[in-house]
């Protein structure tokens, strides 16, 4: 068989050993669940303030009024939190960067054990 200048026995082996390069997009995306939870907690805090600051009612207990307002303001807070997360996600898309990565070959199972013993 013919040997090329790189010492490989076939021309195809040089092509196969070249690392694969890919272009990827890197960005920091916000986690949505913490925004939803924070919005709900803020909504419940607003409900507590509204309940304590508002005039009392002969017809309803303060705990009943708080429960009603907690549900309403909690849902509004979740909506505001979701809106904030979506806005920050759009900002992160604009600030995304492109990077070129190469696939690294996986270590053989015997190589990991040898490096751990040293």
Residue pairs with C-beta under 8 A, 6 or more apart in sequence:
1 9
1 10
3 9
4 11
4 14
6 14
8 14
19 102
19 103
19 104
20 102
20 103
21 100
21 101
21 102
22 100
22 101
22 102
22 103
23 98
23 99
23 100
23 101
24 98
24 99
24 100
24 101
25 96
25 97
25 98
25 99
26 96
26 97
26 98
26 99
27 92
27 93
27 95
27 96
27 97
28 92
28 95
29 89
29 92
30 85
30 88
30 89
30 92
32 82
32 85
32 89
35 81
35 82
35 84
35 85
36 78
36 81
36 82
36 85
37 81
38 77
38 81
39 77
39 78
39 79
39 80
39 81
39 82
39 84
40 74
40 77
40 78
40 81
41 77
42 77
42 80
42 81
43 70
43 73
43 74
43 75
43 76
43 77
43 78
43 80
44 70
44 73
44 74
44 77
46 69
46 73
46 77
47 66
47 69
47 70
47 72
47 73
47 74
48 66
48 70
50 69
50 73
51 62
51 65
51 66
51 69
52 62
54 65
56 62
57 65
